[in-house]
Amino acid sequence: MRMITLAAAGAALLITGAANAQAPTAPPPASKPEAPATVPQSPGAAPAIKSVSVVDLDELPAETKDQINQLLATRTADQLERLRKAIDGAPDAKSALEAKGFTSRDILIAQIDDKGELTIVAKKAG
């Protein structure tokens, strides 16, 4: 299993990526019907989700668990709830969680890389 490097921005990237993936494209201006109907991405926007990996926290090396626990100690309940709602709003991510026996309630952290590979770390609630 490859090492997962987690960053505090991972949750924000996921939320941004899920919002961008769900955002409709803007209609072309009425004065220029030949203009393409696209929305330019901002430089800091996360890529669309192309693949999803779900990892159980208990399967990670101790060092990685420690990094995740340190990050979780700095997160607010609101941040975690926004992350969980973003995952619920991303059908591919939600399906991947369910396939591993998890729900959004079990999510601890998520990160999306430049290639659109989303990694979700979860642990059974309870």
N, C-alpha and C positions, 0 to 999 in steps of 0.2 A: 504494500500500500504506500502510495506516495505521501510525503509530508504535506500537510496543508498549512499554508501561511495565512494567518487571519489578520485583518486590519480593521481598525475601528470604523473605517469608512465603508466596510462591506455592507452593513445594513442600509446605509444611505444609498449606496450604489444599487442595491437590490430594489429599493423603493423607486428610485429614479428609473431604473431599467424596466420595472413592471409598469410604471406609469407611461413611459415612452412606448412600450410594446402595445399598450391598450389605447393610446391616443390616436384619434382618427386624423387622417390627413386633411389639411385645409383645402377648401375648394378654390379653384383658380379665381383671380379677381375678375369681376364682370367686364371691366374694360379691356382685358387681355385674355380672351378665351383660349389662346394657344399656349399659355403659361402652364407648366407642369404642376400637378397638385401634389406638392411635397412639402414636408416640414423639415427645415434644416436642423440637424442635431447640434446642440451646444457642445463646445470642446470637452466639457466635463461630464457629458451624458454617458450613462452606461450603455453598452451594446445590448441588443435584443437577446433574449435567452435562446440559445441554440441547443444546449444539452444541460441536463440536471443530474447531479450526483448527490445522494443522500448518505450521510455518514453518521453512525451511532457514536455518540461521545465516548461510550465505554470501550469502543474498538480503537481509539486513538492512543498514541504513545503518551506517556505521562507528561512530557515536556509540552506537548500540544494542548493537552487538557489544562495544564497550568496557564498557558497563554489565553485560552478561552475563558477560564474562570476569572482571570484578571480583567479581561475585557467586559465580562458580564457584570462585574462589580461596579463598573462605571456607567452602566446603562440604566435608563429610567424605565418604568413600567410602560410609559407612553411610547417610547422608542420600540420596545419589544412588541407592543400591540400593533404599531404601524407596520413593522416587519411581518408579523403574522397575517395581517390583512392583505399586504402586498402579495404574499405567497398564495393566499386563498384566491386572489384575483388573477393569478397566473396559472392557467389550466395545466400546463406541462409540469410546473413545480408541484402543484397540488397532487397530481397523479403520481409523480415520483415518490412523494411522501407516503401516499396511501399504499403504493406497491411495497414499501418497506415496513408497513404496519404503523406508520406515524400519522399524526394530524398536525395542523398548524399550531395547536396548543403545545406540541412537543419541541418546537423549534427553539434553538438557543441562539444561533447566529447563521448568517448566510453571506456569501461573497460571490461576486460575478467578476470574471476576468475579462481582458480585452477581446478575447475570442468568443465571448458569450457563454462561457462554461460556468454555470451556477453550481456552487457547492453549498449544501445545507447541512449544518451539524444539528442533530436533534438528540433528545433523550426522553424516554417515556416519562410523562408527567405522573406524579404520584408519589 
